[in-house]
Each structure stands twice: as structure tokens, then as C-alpha cells.
Amino acid sequence: MSDLQSQVILSRHQAIERVQQWKSQGLRVVMTNGCFDLLHPGHLRSLEFSRRQGDKLVVAVNDDESVRRLKGPKRPILPVGIRSEMLAGVRWVDVVVPFPEDSAEEIVKLVMPDIYLKSGDYQVSSTPEGRWVLNLGGDVAAAPYFEEFSSSLMIESILSRYCEDGGKS
């Protein structure tokens, strides 16, 4: 990992400290989360939108075990270290913090962002994370959802093009 990446990919404790520094400077902290398995233009557009809602963007990324629990035994395609590294290279992302739970509720409670965003395919205010942020007096919002982009669709496309049985075996 490069020095730049080590300044962006942080542990929980480091992320909390960084956010507290920003807030003490009067900066508005935005947070989002996801698996980000096979980063695609929909992710990038959502991250750009999220960053524009505040001054700093924290991205919580599911670790490998939580992705397996959420998406099945063949996922993730890329391990959390690679997914985190790719997110750290996105210019709108200020902090990447991996988390092991299936829901980002715990990390959101610890970071206490001013605004929490999820893609528009979620009812953000009804998520555990969204409810927590609203209870803290923060805001929630839906980032645009680009249904033409999906890691699952990318995987299906690759399998159908390069595997005789479409990856069914």
C-alpha cells in the first residue's frame, strides 16, 4: 500500500479520530457504505454525488466475510484490501474504512456523520443507519441509482462471454 493509500484507508479508530478533527474544523462529513465489488461507473457517480453533499466523504466497505453472507459464497470477486485500495484512489473519497458486520449501523454510530447516503434503490430513512443518523440530528439522502450498472450484471456478462455454460457449473 502506498503512503497516500495508508492516509485514506483507516481502521475504525483512525476514521473516528479523523472525522472528529474535521468536525472540530466545522467541516460537514458525509458517509456512505457498500460492498464495491467490481467498482463501476454507477459507484463512481454515486460517490461523486455523495461527496458534493458535504466537505469530506467517508466510505465504509464490507469486509470479505460480510460480502459472502450478503451476496453468496462466490463473492466477493476482489478481496477487501483491493476494493479498499480502488476506493482510496477515487478523488472524491477522503476515508475508506472496512467493517465486518452485515449492516453499517455500528460504524455509522461510531463515525456519526452529518449526512448519510445510500443509493436510490434503498429507502434511506428506513435503514438502521439512516434512522440512527436522523436520531442524532443529521440528514439522510439517496444518491442516484444507475440500474444499468451492477457488479452482479458485470459478473454475469463476463461469465456468459467466457464460459461455455455461462458459469453455471
Summary of the structure (lengths in Angstrom):
residues: 169
radius of gyration: 16.1
end to end distance: 35.3
largest distance: 56.9
contacts: 519
relative contact order: 0.18
helix: 46%
strand: 17%
